[in-house]
């Protein structure tokens, strides 16, 4: 693959990632905004005990504090070349965003996200943040494949949101359809409890 073609491929992948980040923010905003109404509708349809049970099931499981960073890609799955490239990219990002050198909250936020990405071996996020700072990104064909896999993983995580009860309720066109989603939710939850 020529250098120009590689650069275009990287640019395309980072643009797609930017879209997925915006999509995730939008979905999270919808969840935050409509969850109280969804829970209220559950309470209106069913008794208070059911509502409390449903709230417990809807709450995200709190993760215990981890002392070690969870690696998106295991160290042993990265080549030495990729590790060096990530380190160099992170250093370039640090030069432009380190909190001791800049006062901009936006740049400090990029620094924080880049540090987290570097620690987690998240080549995609690190490349994305570097591109926001106009840092040249030179990746191998294998690393481009890693970006594609990470984008696929991100897309799949967003698809799980679209399969949630709250999302189906939100997307329902009429009040009758919303009631049907709540009834189906109720039947499914009680079926699981009975088993």
C-alpha positions, -999 to 999 in steps of 0.1 A, spaced: 0 0 0 14 34 -9 20 61 17 -7 83 3 -32 54 3 -22 45 39 -27 81 50 -62 82 34 -71 49 50 -60 62 85 -79 95 79 -110 75 69 -108 53 100 -103 83 124 -132 101 108 -154 70 113 -142 69 150 -151 105 154 -186 97 142 -188 68 166 -178 90 195 -205 115 186 -230 87 183 -220 74 217 -224 109 233 -259 112 217 -270 78 228 -258 85 264 -276 118 264 -308 101 253 -304 75 280 -298 101 306 -328 122 295 -353 94 290 -345 69 317 -365 87 344 -396 88 322 -391 51 312 -388 41 349 -419 62 357 -438 44 330 -428 11 345 -440 23 379 -474 33 365 -480 0 348 -468 -22 376 -468 -22 414 -441 -4 434 -422 -36 442 -418 -44 405 -406 -8 399 -379 -12 426 -369 -46 411 -366 -31 377 -346 -1 389 -321 -26 405 -318 -44 372 -314 -12 352 -286 1 374 -252 -5 359 -231 -28 379 -205 -8 398 -170 -20 389 -146 -24 419 -118 0 418 -89 -15 398 -54 -8 406 -42 -20 372 -53 -4 339 -74 -28 318 -55 -32 286 -76 -30 254 -49 -49 237 -25 -71 257 11 -60 258 22 -94 243 -2 -89 213 16 -57 203 49 -58 183 79 -39 196 75 -16 166 39 -8 175 49 -1 212 76 22 200 53 40 176 27 44 204 53 58 228 65 83 202 30 93 194 22 98 231 53 119 236 43 141 207 8 145 222 24 153 256 45 180 242 14 199 231 -9 191 259 9 185 292 -9 203 320 24 219 332 28 235 298 -7 245 288 -37 262 304 -63 251 279 -89 227 295 -95 212 260 -58 204 256 -56 190 291 -86 168 284 -68 155 253 -37 148 275 -58 129 300 -76 108 273 -43 102 255 -26 90 287 -55 66 294 -53 54 258 -16 49 260 -18 30 293 -46 8 278 -28 2 245 -57 18 227 -40 27 194 -72 40 180 -79 66 207 -42 76 208 -41 81 170 -74 100 171 -61 124 197 -28 129 179 -47 137 147 -67 164 166 -34 180 173 -22 177 137 5 152 147 16 131 118 4 95 121 24 69 104 11 34 109 20 0 94 -6 -20 75 -10 -43 106 -16 -13 128 -43 -1 104 -59 -35 108 -58 -30 146 -76 3 141 -103 -15 120 -108 -41 148 -110 -14 175 -136 5 154 -156 -28 149 -155 -33 187 -167 3 193 -195 -2 168 -206 -34 185 -207 -18 219 -230 9 206 -253 -17 190 -259 -32 224 -274 1 235 -298 -1 206 -309 -35 219 -318 -23 254 -353 -20 267 -350 17 273 -338 23 237 -367 2 222 -391 22 244 -375 55 233 -377 45 196 -414 33 198 -435 56 177 -468 56 196 -479 53 232 -494 19 224 -460 7 211 -443 21 243 -468 3 264 -461 -29 245 -424 -26 251 -430 -21 288 -453 -52 289 -428 -73 270 -401 -61 294 -422 -70 324 -430 -105 310 -393 -111 301 -381 -100 336 -406 -121 354 -399 -151 332 -362 -149 341 -371 -146 378 -393 -176 376 -366 -198 360 
